[in-house]
Amino acid sequence: MDDNKETEGVIKYKLDFEQAPLPHPALALQLEAWRQRLCALGLIGGNDPARYDGLGFGNLSHRLETGSTNFIISGTQTGHLDKMEPEDYALVTLCDPASNTIRAQGKTAPSSEAMTHAAIYSAAPTAQAVIHVHSPEIWQQAESLGLATTNSNIAYGTTEMAEEFARLISSDFLDSNVISMGGHEDGIVSWGETLDEAGELMLQLASQAGLAERAK
């Protein structure tokens, strides 16, 4: 890996984590159904030496209920798993950008991008699900696909990235629920009022970028 590039999947926030069974396992199963579809397109994965030194990439989350600040998110470095069970997901119960702290519970620590997911739920009150994938094909065509893009100087998993998402979501020029992460190579994020809406947005982009489902 290029020494100038950040290591993928590193948690940058302070984590207050409680080992406990995951509440609402049915939500994790809904997320897993969409995760399988995204894995088939190579948008979520891991254990590939040719991509990010084999580290896991991609994550997705679902708000517990409308108006709640709590959400279930895939665990850190789980992208390589063929199938994830509820214990591979975590429940985020607090996000405090001011202190760069995430509080969560489960059997697996939450994704390194949990701060960004929390920022989207805060800035977009109707959002119920968030999907973050890695796609060089979509990322490199972000401008031609008309995607809003975060500042290239802002790194993933930081409070600055969370603030950048909040800024873009509240801006007048954002015309879709998709943002390309300018400072996070290949990172693309979608969200929607339902998980299906967020997922279909990503599938549409994948199709426009020329991606086809990959055989496992």
TORPA-4810 file (N, C-alpha, C, O; in nm, 3 decimals):
<nodes>
NODE_1_0.084_-0.120_0.000_0.000_0.000_0.000_0.087_0.124_0.000_0.191_0.128_0.066_M
NODE_2_0.045_0.225_-0.074_0.115_0.353_-0.078_0.127_0.409_0.062_0.028_0.418_0.135_D
NODE_3_0.250_0.447_0.101_0.272_0.499_0.236_0.197_0.627_0.262_0.176_0.665_0.377_D
NODE_4_0.157_0.696_0.154_0.085_0.822_0.170_-0.065_0.802_0.186_-0.138_0.897_0.211_N
NODE_5_-0.109_0.678_0.170_-0.252_0.650_0.182_-0.284_0.602_0.322_-0.203_0.538_0.389_K
NODE_6_-0.405_0.635_0.365_-0.446_0.590_0.498_-0.481_0.442_0.494_-0.527_0.390_0.393_E
NODE_7_-0.459_0.375_0.606_-0.500_0.236_0.618_-0.651_0.228_0.624_-0.715_0.300_0.701_T
NODE_8_-0.708_0.142_0.542_-0.852_0.127_0.537_-0.905_0.065_0.665_-0.842_-0.023_0.723_E
NODE_9_-1.023_0.111_0.709_-1.093_0.045_0.818_-1.045_0.077_0.958_-1.088_0.010_1.053_G
NODE_10_-0.959_0.176_0.976_-0.909_0.210_1.109_-1.009_0.298_1.182_-1.052_0.401_1.129_V
NODE_11_-1.047_0.260_1.304_-1.139_0.340_1.385_-1.065_0.461_1.440_-0.962_0.447_1.506_I
NODE_12_-1.119_0.580_1.413_-1.051_0.704_1.453_-1.122_0.774_1.568_-1.069_0.870_1.624_K
NODE_13_-1.240_0.728_1.603_-1.312_0.790_1.714_-1.284_0.715_1.844_-1.233_0.603_1.842_Y
NODE_14_-1.317_0.779_1.956_-1.309_0.713_2.085_-1.432_0.623_2.100_-1.545_0.669_2.081_K
NODE_15_-1.412_0.499_2.132_-1.523_0.403_2.138_-1.549_0.359_2.281_-1.461_0.305_2.348_L
NODE_16_-1.671_0.384_2.326_-1.719_0.333_2.455_-1.809_0.215_2.421_-1.925_0.233_2.383_D
NODE_17_-1.755_0.093_2.434_-1.823_-0.025_2.382_-1.860_-0.123_2.493_-1.777_-0.156_2.578_F
NODE_18_-1.984_-0.170_2.489_-2.033_-0.268_2.586_-2.061_-0.400_2.514_-2.137_-0.405_2.418_E
NODE_19_-1.998_-0.506_2.562_-2.026_-0.639_2.508_-2.163_-0.684_2.556_-2.186_-0.702_2.675_Q
NODE_20_-2.255_-0.701_2.461_-2.392_-0.740_2.495_-2.460_-0.796_2.370_-2.419_-0.764_2.258_A
NODE_21_-2.564_-0.879_2.389_-2.638_-0.927_2.272_-2.697_-0.808_2.195_-2.736_-0.708_2.254_P
NODE_22_-2.703_-0.821_2.062_-2.756_-0.714_1.980_-2.908_-0.707_1.991_-2.976_-0.806_1.964_L
NODE_23_-2.964_-0.591_2.032_-3.109_-0.577_2.031_-3.159_-0.570_1.886_-3.084_-0.536_1.795_P
NODE_24_-3.284_-0.601_1.866_-3.346_-0.590_1.732_-3.268_-0.667_1.625_-3.233_-0.609_1.522_H
NODE_25_-3.242_-0.796_1.645_-3.166_-0.873_1.546_-3.235_-0.879_1.410_-3.169_-0.902_1.308_P
NODE_26_-3.367_-0.860_1.407_-3.438_-0.864_1.278_-3.389_-0.755_1.184_-3.384_-0.774_1.063_A
NODE_27_-3.353_-0.638_1.240_-3.300_-0.530_1.156_-3.166_-0.569_1.095_-3.138_-0.536_0.980_L
NODE_28_-3.084_-0.640_1.172_-2.956_-0.687_1.120_-2.977_-0.782_1.003_-2.901_-0.779_0.906_A
NODE_29_-3.080_-0.866_1.011_-3.108_-0.960_0.902_-3.154_-0.886_0.776_-3.121_-0.927_0.665_L
NODE_30_-3.230_-0.777_0.794_-3.269_-0.696_0.679_-3.146_-0.633_0.613_-3.134_-0.631_0.490_Q
NODE_31_-3.056_-0.581_0.695_-2.933_-0.523_0.642_-2.850_-0.629_0.570_-2.791_-0.602_0.466_L
NODE_32_-2.847_-0.749_0.625_-2.767_-0.855_0.566_-2.817_-0.893_0.427_-2.737_-0.927_0.340_E
NODE_33_-2.948_-0.889_0.406_-3.002_-0.921_0.274_-2.950_-0.824_0.169_-2.914_-0.864_0.058_A
NODE_34_-2.945_-0.696_0.203_-2.891_-0.597_0.110_-2.740_-0.608_0.100_-2.683_-0.588_-0.007_W
NODE_35_-2.675_-0.639_0.210_-2.530_-0.654_0.206_-2.490_-0.764_0.107_-2.392_-0.749_0.034_R
NODE_36_-2.566_-0.873_0.103_-2.534_-0.981_0.011_-2.541_-0.933_-0.134_-2.457_-0.971_-0.216_Q
NODE_37_-2.640_-0.850_-0.166_-2.654_-0.798_-0.303_-2.537_-0.707_-0.338_-2.488_-0.710_-0.451_R
NODE_38_-2.493_-0.627_-0.242_-2.382_-0.534_-0.267_-2.249_-0.609_-0.276_-2.161_-0.570_-0.352_L
NODE_39_-2.235_-0.715_-0.197_-2.115_-0.797_-0.207_-2.103_-0.861_-0.345_-1.993_-0.874_-0.399_C
NODE_40_-2.216_-0.901_-0.401_-2.216_-0.965_-0.533_-2.168_-0.871_-0.642_-2.126_-0.915_-0.749_A
NODE_41_-2.175_-0.741_-0.617_-2.127_-0.640_-0.711_-1.986_-0.593_-0.678_-1.930_-0.508_-0.747_L
NODE_42_-1.928_-0.649_-0.573_-1.794_-0.608_-0.534_-1.791_-0.474_-0.463_-1.685_-0.413_-0.449_G
NODE_43_-1.907_-0.426_-0.418_-1.916_-0.295_-0.353_-1.885_-0.303_-0.203_-1.849_-0.204_-0.141_L
NODE_44_-1.899_-0.421_-0.146_-1.859_-0.451_-0.009_-1.778_-0.579_-0.015_-1.813_-0.672_-0.088_I
NODE_45_-1.669_-0.585_0.060_-1.588_-0.706_0.054_-1.464_-0.698_0.141_-1.456_-0.618_0.234_G
NODE_46_-1.368_-0.782_0.107_-1.243_-0.791_0.182_-1.167_-0.916_0.143_-1.214_-0.993_0.059_G
NODE_47_-1.051_-0.935_0.203_-0.966_-1.051_0.174_-0.921_-1.056_0.028_-0.896_-1.164_-0.026_N
NODE_48_-0.912_-0.940_-0.036_-0.864_-0.931_-0.174_-0.732_-0.854_-0.172_-0.733_-0.733_-0.152_D
NODE_49_-0.618_-0.922_-0.191_-0.488_-0.854_-0.183_-0.475_-0.737_-0.280_-0.395_-0.646_-0.258_P
NODE_50_-0.555_-0.739_-0.387_-0.547_-0.632_-0.487_-0.627_-0.508_-0.446_-0.618_-0.404_-0.511_A
NODE_51_-0.705_-0.519_-0.338_-0.787_-0.405_-0.294_-0.759_-0.377_-0.147_-0.791_-0.459_-0.060_R
NODE_52_-0.702_-0.263_-0.119_-0.682_-0.215_0.019_-0.606_-0.315_0.106_-0.637_-0.333_0.224_Y
NODE_53_-0.507_-0.380_0.045_-0.423_-0.477_0.117_-0.503_-0.588_0.183_-0.463_-0.643_0.286_D
NODE_54_-0.616_-0.621_0.124_-0.697_-0.731_0.175_-0.788_-0.697_0.289_-0.859_-0.784_0.340_G
NODE_55_-0.789_-0.571_0.332_-0.875_-0.532_0.444_-1.020_-0.519_0.399_-1.049_-0.501_0.281_L
NODE_56_-1.112_-0.528_0.497_-1.254_-0.518_0.468_-1.293_-0.377_0.429_-1.232_-0.280_0.473_G
NODE_57_-1.397_-0.366_0.347_-1.447_-0.235_0.306_-1.598_-0.239_0.286_-1.654_-0.342_0.249_F
NODE_58_-1.662_-0.125_0.312_-1.806_-0.112_0.295_-1.882_-0.140_0.423_-1.842_-0.226_0.502_G
NODE_59_-1.991_-0.069_0.443_-2.074_-0.088_0.562_-2.213_-0.032_0.537_-2.233_0.047_0.444_N
NODE_60_-2.308_-0.073_0.618_-2.444_-0.023_0.605_-2.512_-0.021_0.741_-2.473_-0.094_0.833_L
NODE_61_-2.614_0.065_0.752_-2.678_0.083_0.882_-2.827_0.110_0.864_-2.874_0.141_0.755_S
NODE_62_-2.900_0.096_0.976_-3.044_0.123_0.977_-3.080_0.188_1.109_-3.044_0.138_1.216_H
NODE_63_-3.151_0.300_1.101_-3.199_0.367_1.222_-3.302_0.277_1.290_-3.379_0.208_1.223_R
NODE_64_-3.304_0.276_1.423_-3.398_0.189_1.494_-3.541_0.226_1.462_-3.624_0.139_1.435_L
NODE_65_-3.571_0.355_1.466_-3.705_0.402_1.434_-3.698_0.550_1.400_-3.600_0.617_1.430_E
NODE_66_-3.803_0.600_1.336_-3.806_0.740_1.298_-3.784_0.830_1.419_-3.851_0.814_1.522_T
NODE_67_-3.691_0.923_1.406_-3.663_1.017_1.514_-3.560_0.970_1.614_-3.511_1.050_1.694_G
NODE_68_-3.527_0.841_1.611_-3.428_0.788_1.703_-3.288_0.825_1.657_-3.262_0.836_1.537_S
NODE_69_-3.197_0.844_1.752_-3.056_0.866_1.717_-2.977_0.736_1.721_-2.858_0.735_1.690_T
NODE_70_-3.042_0.627_1.759_-2.976_0.497_1.766_-2.987_0.425_1.632_-3.090_0.434_1.565_N
NODE_71_-2.881_0.354_1.594_-2.887_0.279_1.469_-2.798_0.155_1.477_-2.699_0.151_1.550_F
NODE_72_-2.837_0.054_1.400_-2.760_-0.068_1.389_-2.670_-0.057_1.266_-2.714_-0.015_1.159_I
NODE_73_-2.543_-0.094_1.283_-2.445_-0.081_1.175_-2.357_-0.205_1.169_-2.332_-0.270_1.271_I
NODE_74_-2.312_-0.238_1.051_-2.223_-0.353_1.037_-2.094_-0.331_1.115_-2.048_-0.218_1.129_S
NODE_75_-2.036_-0.439_1.164_-1.918_-0.431_1.248_-1.793_-0.397_1.170_-1.787_-0.415_1.048_G
NODE_76_-1.693_-0.347_1.240_-1.567_-0.313_1.176_-1.498_-0.439_1.123_-1.497_-0.543_1.187_T
NODE_77_-1.440_-0.425_1.004_-1.366_-0.533_0.938_-1.445_-0.663_0.928_-1.397_-0.771_0.963_Q
NODE_78_-1.568_-0.649_0.877_-1.653_-0.766_0.853_-1.681_-0.785_0.704_-1.751_-0.879_0.666_T
NODE_79_-1.626_-0.697_0.620_-1.657_-0.702_0.478_-1.625_-0.833_0.411_-1.689_-0.869_0.312_G
NODE_80_-1.525_-0.905_0.462_-1.482_-1.030_0.399_-1.573_-1.147_0.428_-1.564_-1.251_0.363_H
NODE_81_-1.662_-1.132_0.526_-1.746_-1.245_0.566_-1.848_-1.278_0.457_-1.915_-1.189_0.405_L
NODE_82_-1.860_-1.407_0.424_-1.958_-1.448_0.324_-2.100_-1.424_0.373_-2.188_-1.384_0.296_D
NODE_83_-2.121_-1.447_0.502_-2.252_-1.425_0.562_-2.233_-1.370_0.703_-2.151_-1.421_0.780_K
NODE_84_-2.309_-1.267_0.734_-2.301_-1.208_0.867_-2.424_-1.240_0.948_-2.536_-1.238_0.897_M
NODE_85_-2.403_-1.269_1.076_-2.510_-1.294_1.170_-2.533_-1.167_1.253_-2.451_-1.075_1.246_E
NODE_86_-2.642_-1.160_1.331_-2.665_-1.040_1.414_-2.546_-1.003_1.502_-2.524_-0.885_1.529_P
NODE_87_-2.469_-1.103_1.547_-2.354_-1.070_1.633_-2.242_-0.999_1.558_-2.147_-0.951_1.620_E
NODE_88_-2.253_-0.991_1.425_-2.153_-0.918_1.346_-2.193_-0.772_1.324_-2.125_-0.698_1.253_D
NODE_89_-2.305_-0.733_1.385_-2.353_-0.595_1.378_-2.346_-0.532_1.517_-2.340_-0.603_1.618_Y
NODE_90_-2.348_-0.400_1.522_-2.343_-0.328_1.650_-2.455_-0.225_1.656_-2.502_-0.177_1.553_A
NODE_91_-2.496_-0.192_1.778_-2.595_-0.087_1.800_-2.523_0.038_1.851_-2.462_0.034_1.958_L
NODE_92_-2.531_0.147_1.776_-2.475_0.275_1.820_-2.582_0.349_1.898_-2.692_0.373_1.848_V
NODE_93_-2.550_0.387_2.021_-2.647_0.453_2.108_-2.613_0.598_2.136_-2.694_0.672_2.192_T
NODE_94_-2.492_0.640_2.099_-2.452_0.779_2.119_-2.342_0.815_2.022_-2.248_0.739_2.002_L
NODE_95_-2.356_0.933_1.961_-2.250_0.990_1.878_-2.230_1.134_1.923_-2.321_1.215_1.913_C
NODE_96_-2.111_1.164_1.971_-2.080_1.300_2.017_-1.959_1.353_1.940_-1.845_1.329_1.979_D
NODE_97_-1.985_1.425_1.829_-1.873_1.477_1.749_-1.781_1.568_1.828_-1.661_1.572_1.803_P
NODE_98_-1.836_1.642_1.923_-1.754_1.737_1.999_-1.639_1.667_2.072_-1.529_1.722_2.080_A
NODE_99_-1.665_1.548_2.123_-1.560_1.473_2.192_-1.508_1.356_2.108_-1.426_1.277_2.153_S
NODE_100_-1.558_1.348_1.983_-1.518_1.242_1.891_-1.542_1.104_1.953_-1.456_1.016_1.947_N
NODE_101_-1.660_1.087_2.014_-1.691_0.965_2.087_-1.814_0.894_2.030_-1.915_0.956_1.998_T
NODE_102_-1.802_0.763_2.018_-1.915_0.677_1.983_-1.938_0.580_2.098_-1.843_0.520_2.150_I
NODE_103_-2.064_0.566_2.139_-2.100_0.464_2.237_-2.181_0.357_2.165_-2.273_0.388_2.089_R
NODE_104_-2.147_0.231_2.187_-2.214_0.123_2.116_-2.215_-0.003_2.200_-2.145_-0.015_2.300_A
NODE_105_-2.298_-0.098_2.155_-2.303_-0.228_2.222_-2.326_-0.337_2.119_-2.375_-0.312_2.009_Q
NODE_106_-2.288_-0.457_2.157_-2.301_-0.572_2.068_-2.189_-0.670_2.095_-2.125_-0.666_2.200_G
NODE_107_-2.167_-0.758_1.999_-2.057_-0.854_2.008_-1.938_-0.811_1.921_-1.828_-0.864_1.936_K
NODE_108_-1.961_-0.715_1.831_-1.858_-0.667_1.739_-1.858_-0.515_1.741_-1.965_-0.454_1.738_T
NODE_109_-1.743_-0.453_1.745_-1.734_-0.307_1.744_-1.788_-0.251_1.613_-1.776_-0.315_1.509_A
NODE_110_-1.849_-0.132_1.616_-1.910_-0.076_1.496_-1.807_-0.033_1.392_-1.688_-0.016_1.422_P
NODE_111_-1.853_-0.017_1.270_-1.770_0.025_1.158_-1.694_0.154_1.188_-1.740_0.238_1.266_S
NODE_112_-1.579_0.169_1.126_-1.500_0.291_1.140_-1.572_0.412_1.085_-1.534_0.525_1.115_S
NODE_113_-1.676_0.391_1.004_-1.752_0.502_0.945_-1.878_0.536_1.025_-1.964_0.608_0.975_E
NODE_114_-1.889_0.486_1.147_-2.010_0.510_1.226_-2.037_0.659_1.247_-2.153_0.701_1.251_A
NODE_115_-1.932_0.739_1.259_-1.949_0.883_1.279_-2.019_0.948_1.160_-2.104_1.036_1.177_M
NODE_116_-1.982_0.905_1.039_-2.045_0.959_0.918_-2.191_0.917_0.910_-2.277_0.998_0.875_T
NODE_117_-2.220_0.791_0.942_-2.360_0.745_0.941_-2.442_0.830_1.038_-2.553_0.873_1.004_H
NODE_118_-2.389_0.853_1.157_-2.461_0.933_1.257_-2.487_1.074_1.206_-2.594_1.130_1.229_A
NODE_119_-2.389_1.131_1.136_-2.404_1.267_1.083_-2.517_1.273_0.980_-2.591_1.371_0.974_A
NODE_120_-2.529_1.170_0.899_-2.635_1.167_0.797_-2.772_1.158_0.865_-2.865_1.229_0.827_I
NODE_121_-2.785_1.072_0.965_-2.912_1.060_1.036_-2.950_1.192_1.104_-3.068_1.227_1.111_Y
NODE_122_-2.850_1.264_1.152_-2.876_1.392_1.218_-2.917_1.499_1.118_-3.009_1.577_1.144_S
NODE_123_-2.849_1.503_1.004_-2.874_1.608_0.904_-2.995_1.579_0.817_-3.055_1.671_0.762_A
NODE_124_-3.031_1.451_0.804_-3.145_1.411_0.721_-3.243_1.333_0.807_-3.238_1.210_0.811_A
NODE_125_-3.333_1.402_0.877_-3.423_1.337_0.974_-3.510_1.226_0.915_-3.552_1.136_0.987_P
NODE_126_-3.537_1.231_0.782_-3.620_1.127_0.721_-3.539_1.004_0.681_-3.597_0.901_0.646_T
NODE_127_-3.407_1.013_0.685_-3.322_0.899_0.647_-3.338_0.786_0.749_-3.330_0.808_0.869_A
NODE_128_-3.361_0.666_0.698_-3.374_0.549_0.785_-3.263_0.448_0.762_-3.243_0.357_0.843_Q
NODE_129_-3.190_0.462_0.652_-3.084_0.367_0.621_-2.973_0.438_0.544_-2.997_0.530_0.467_A
NODE_130_-2.849_0.392_0.568_-2.730_0.449_0.503_-2.645_0.334_0.452_-2.626_0.233_0.521_V
NODE_131_-2.593_0.349_0.330_-2.506_0.248_0.270_-2.377_0.315_0.224_-2.380_0.417_0.154_I
NODE_132_-2.264_0.259_0.264_-2.133_0.309_0.223_-2.060_0.195_0.154_-2.036_0.090_0.213_H
NODE_133_-2.025_0.216_0.028_-1.955_0.114_-0.050_-1.824_0.169_-0.102_-1.794_0.288_-0.090_V
NODE_134_-1.745_0.080_-0.162_-1.624_0.121_-0.231_-1.634_0.076_-0.376_-1.646_-0.043_-0.405_H
NODE_135_-1.629_0.173_-0.466_-1.638_0.143_-0.608_-1.550_0.239_-0.687_-1.586_0.355_-0.704_S
NODE_136_-1.435_0.191_-0.736_-1.354_0.279_-0.820_-1.428_0.324_-0.945_-1.407_0.435_-0.994_P
NODE_137_-1.517_0.236_-0.996_-1.589_0.270_-1.119_-1.683_0.388_-1.096_-1.686_0.481_-1.177_E
NODE_138_-1.759_0.386_-0.986_-1.850_0.498_-0.957_-1.771_0.620_-0.913_-1.799_0.731_-0.957_I
NODE_139_-1.673_0.600_-0.827_-1.595_0.710_-0.770_-1.525_0.791_-0.878_-1.524_0.914_-0.873_W
NODE_140_-1.467_0.722_-0.976_-1.395_0.791_-1.083_-1.488_0.862_-1.180_-1.445_0.951_-1.253_Q
NODE_141_-1.615_0.824_-1.180_-1.713_0.888_-1.268_-1.807_0.981_-1.190_-1.912_1.020_-1.241_Q
NODE_142_-1.770_1.015_-1.067_-1.859_1.094_-0.982_-1.907_1.222_-1.049_-2.026_1.255_-1.042_A
NODE_143_-1.817_1.293_-1.114_-1.856_1.419_-1.177_-1.953_1.397_-1.291_-2.055_1.465_-1.300_E
NODE_144_-1.924_1.301_-1.380_-2.012_1.276_-1.494_-2.147_1.218_-1.449_-2.248_1.235_-1.518_S
NODE_145_-2.148_1.151_-1.333_-2.273_1.097_-1.280_-2.351_1.203_-1.201_-2.462_1.177_-1.154_L
NODE_146_-2.292_1.321_-1.186_-2.360_1.431_-1.118_-2.363_1.419_-0.967_-2.456_1.468_-0.903_G
NODE_147_-2.264_1.353_-0.908_-2.264_1.332_-0.764_-2.195_1.446_-0.691_-2.091_1.495_-0.734_L
NODE_148_-2.254_1.488_-0.580_-2.186_1.581_-0.490_-2.066_1.509_-0.430_-2.070_1.388_-0.409_A
NODE_149_-1.959_1.584_-0.403_-1.835_1.524_-0.356_-1.780_1.601_-0.236_-1.779_1.724_-0.236_T
NODE_150_-1.736_1.527_-0.135_-1.677_1.592_-0.018_-1.539_1.648_-0.052_-1.476_1.606_-0.149_T
NODE_151_-1.494_1.742_0.028_-1.362_1.802_0.012_-1.254_1.693_0.014_-1.253_1.609_0.104_N
NODE_152_-1.166_1.695_-0.084_-1.065_1.590_-0.096_-0.961_1.593_0.016_-0.885_1.497_0.032_S
NODE_153_-0.958_1.700_0.093_-0.862_1.709_0.204_-0.916_1.650_0.334_-0.845_1.647_0.435_N
NODE_154_-1.041_1.604_0.331_-1.103_1.551_0.454_-1.099_1.399_0.452_-1.146_1.336_0.358_I
NODE_155_-1.043_1.341_0.557_-1.025_1.196_0.565_-1.151_1.127_0.617_-1.236_1.190_0.681_A
NODE_156_-1.163_0.997_0.588_-1.278_0.919_0.632_-1.277_0.904_0.784_-1.173_0.917_0.848_Y
NODE_157_-1.395_0.877_0.840_-1.406_0.841_0.981_-1.374_0.951_1.079_-1.353_0.923_1.198_G
NODE_158_-1.369_1.076_1.034_-1.333_1.187_1.121_-1.454_1.276_1.149_-1.555_1.268_1.078_T
NODE_159_-1.443_1.359_1.252_-1.550_1.455_1.279_-1.562_1.553_1.164_-1.671_1.603_1.135_T
NODE_160_-1.449_1.583_1.097_-1.452_1.674_0.982_-1.534_1.615_0.868_-1.608_1.687_0.800_E
NODE_161_-1.522_1.483_0.846_-1.602_1.420_0.741_-1.750_1.424_0.778_-1.835_1.448_0.693_M
NODE_162_-1.781_1.401_0.905_-1.920_1.409_0.950_-1.975_1.550_0.927_-2.088_1.566_0.880_A
NODE_163_-1.895_1.651_0.959_-1.938_1.790_0.938_-1.955_1.820_0.789_-2.045_1.895_0.751_E
NODE_164_-1.869_1.763_0.706_-1.879_1.785_0.562_-2.007_1.724_0.506_-2.072_1.785_0.421_E
NODE_165_-2.044_1.605_0.553_-2.170_1.545_0.509_-2.288_1.631_0.552_-2.381_1.653_0.474_F
NODE_166_-2.284_1.679_0.676_-2.392_1.764_0.725_-2.403_1.890_0.639_-2.514_1.935_0.608_A
NODE_167_-2.290_1.947_0.602_-2.289_2.069_0.519_-2.351_2.042_0.382_-2.434_2.119_0.335_R
NODE_168_-2.309_1.932_0.320_-2.360_1.901_0.186_-2.509_1.869_0.189_-2.584_1.911_0.101_L
NODE_169_-2.551_1.794_0.290_-2.693_1.755_0.298_-2.782_1.877_0.317_-2.894_1.881_0.266_I
NODE_170_-2.734_1.976_0.390_-2.815_2.096_0.416_-2.801_2.201_0.306_-2.868_2.304_0.311_S
NODE_171_-2.716_2.175_0.207_-2.694_2.272_0.101_-2.808_2.268_-0.001_-2.885_2.172_-0.006_S
NODE_172_-2.819_2.374_-0.080_-2.927_2.384_-0.178_-2.898_2.305_-0.306_-2.990_2.275_-0.382_D
NODE_173_-2.770_2.273_-0.330_-2.736_2.212_-0.459_-2.736_2.059_-0.457_-2.719_1.997_-0.561_F
NODE_174_-2.756_1.999_-0.341_-2.760_1.852_-0.335_-2.895_1.805_-0.389_-2.999_1.834_-0.330_L
NODE_175_-2.893_1.733_-0.501_-3.020_1.693_-0.563_-3.043_1.543_-0.563_-3.135_1.494_-0.628_D
NODE_176_-2.960_1.468_-0.489_-2.985_1.326_-0.473_-2.926_1.281_-0.339_-2.844_1.351_-0.280_S
NODE_177_-2.971_1.165_-0.294_-2.924_1.113_-0.166_-2.798_1.027_-0.183_-2.789_0.916_-0.131_N
NODE_178_-2.703_1.080_-0.258_-2.576_1.011_-0.281_-2.463_1.114_-0.275_-2.475_1.223_-0.330_V
NODE_179_-2.354_1.077_-0.207_-2.237_1.163_-0.199_-2.112_1.078_-0.223_-2.099_0.967_-0.170_I
NODE_180_-2.022_1.132_-0.304_-1.892_1.070_-0.326_-1.792_1.129_-0.227_-1.792_1.250_-0.202_S
NODE_181_-1.708_1.044_-0.170_-1.613_1.088_-0.068_-1.480_1.123_-0.135_-1.398_1.036_-0.163_M
NODE_182_-1.459_1.253_-0.159_-1.343_1.297_-0.234_-1.211_1.262_-0.170_-1.113_1.236_-0.240_G
NODE_183_-1.205_1.259_-0.037_-1.081_1.227_0.033_-1.072_1.085_0.081_-0.984_1.051_0.160_G
NODE_184_-1.162_1.000_0.034_-1.166_0.859_0.077_-1.179_0.776_-0.049_-1.289_0.757_-0.101_H
NODE_185_-1.067_0.725_-0.099_-1.061_0.659_-0.229_-1.171_0.555_-0.246_-1.185_0.463_-0.166_E
NODE_186_-1.250_0.571_-0.354_-1.356_0.479_-0.396_-1.482_0.485_-0.309_-1.576_0.410_-0.335_D
NODE_187_-1.486_0.572_-0.207_-1.599_0.575_-0.115_-1.722_0.645_-0.173_-1.714_0.758_-0.219_G
NODE_188_-1.835_0.575_-0.170_-1.963_0.627_-0.216_-2.068_0.598_-0.109_-2.072_0.486_-0.056_I
NODE_189_-2.152_0.696_-0.077_-2.252_0.679_0.028_-2.390_0.716_-0.026_-2.406_0.817_-0.093_V
NODE_190_-2.489_0.632_0.004_-2.629_0.663_-0.028_-2.712_0.648_0.097_-2.672_0.580_0.192_S
NODE_191_-2.829_0.713_0.098_-2.921_0.698_0.211_-3.063_0.714_0.159_-3.085_0.766_0.049_W
NODE_192_-3.160_0.670_0.240_-3.298_0.678_0.196_-3.395_0.668_0.311_-3.358_0.636_0.424_G
NODE_193_-3.521_0.695_0.281_-3.627_0.685_0.381_-3.656_0.539_0.415_-3.719_0.509_0.516_E
NODE_194_-3.610_0.449_0.328_-3.616_0.305_0.355_-3.483_0.244_0.314_-3.407_0.304_0.238_T
NODE_195_-3.455_0.125_0.364_-3.334_0.054_0.323_-3.339_0.023_0.175_-3.238_0.034_0.106_L
NODE_196_-3.456_-0.015_0.125_-3.469_-0.045_-0.017_-3.437_0.078_-0.103_-3.373_0.065_-0.207_D
NODE_197_-3.480_0.195_-0.059_-3.452_0.317_-0.135_-3.302_0.343_-0.143_-3.250_0.373_-0.250_E
NODE_198_-3.233_0.332_-0.029_-3.088_0.353_-0.027_-3.018_0.249_-0.115_-2.924_0.282_-0.187_A
NODE_199_-3.064_0.124_-0.107_-3.002_0.018_-0.186_-3.025_0.034_-0.335_-2.933_0.015_-0.415_G
NODE_200_-3.147_0.068_-0.373_-3.177_0.084_-0.515_-3.099_0.201_-0.576_-3.058_0.194_-0.692_E
NODE_201_-3.078_0.307_-0.498_-2.994_0.417_-0.546_-2.854_0.367_-0.580_-2.798_0.405_-0.682_L
NODE_202_-2.800_0.283_-0.494_-2.665_0.232_-0.518_-2.662_0.137_-0.636_-2.567_0.140_-0.715_M
NODE_203_-2.764_0.054_-0.651_-2.770_-0.037_-0.766_-2.782_0.040_-0.896_-2.723_0.001_-0.998_L
NODE_204_-2.859_0.148_-0.894_-2.872_0.231_-1.014_-2.738_0.291_-1.054_-2.702_0.292_-1.172_Q
NODE_205_-2.664_0.341_-0.957_-2.531_0.396_-0.985_-2.437_0.288_-1.038_-2.362_0.311_-1.132_L
NODE_206_-2.444_0.171_-0.978_-2.359_0.061_-1.022_-2.387_0.026_-1.168_-2.295_0.001_-1.245_A
NODE_207_-2.515_0.025_-1.203_-2.553_-0.004_-1.340_-2.502_0.105_-1.435_-2.450_0.074_-1.543_S
NODE_208_-2.516_0.230_-1.397_-2.469_0.341_-1.479_-2.318_0.337_-1.498_-2.266_0.379_-1.601_Q
NODE_209_-2.248_0.286_-1.396_-2.102_0.280_-1.402_-2.051_0.155_-1.472_-1.930_0.137_-1.489_A
NODE_210_-2.143_0.068_-1.513_-2.105_-0.049_-1.589_-2.069_-0.172_-1.507_-2.004_-0.263_-1.557_G
NODE_211_-2.112_-0.173_-1.381_-2.082_-0.288_-1.296_-2.181_-0.401_-1.318_-2.300_-0.377_-1.340_L
NODE_212_-2.133_-0.522_-1.313_-2.220_-0.639_-1.322_-2.193_-0.728_-1.203_-2.084_-0.726_-1.147_A
NODE_213_-2.294_-0.806_-1.163_-2.279_-0.896_-1.049_-2.165_-0.995_-1.074_-2.150_-1.048_-1.184_E
NODE_214_-2.086_-1.018_-0.972_-1.971_-1.105_-0.984_-2.001_-1.243_-0.927_-2.066_-1.256_-0.823_R
NODE_215_-1.953_-1.344_-0.994_-1.973_-1.481_-0.946_-1.888_-1.503_-0.822_-1.774_-1.457_-0.814_A
NODE_216_-1.945_-1.574_-0.724_-1.871_-1.601_-0.599_-1.794_-1.731_-0.611_-1.726_-1.771_-0.517_K
</nodes>
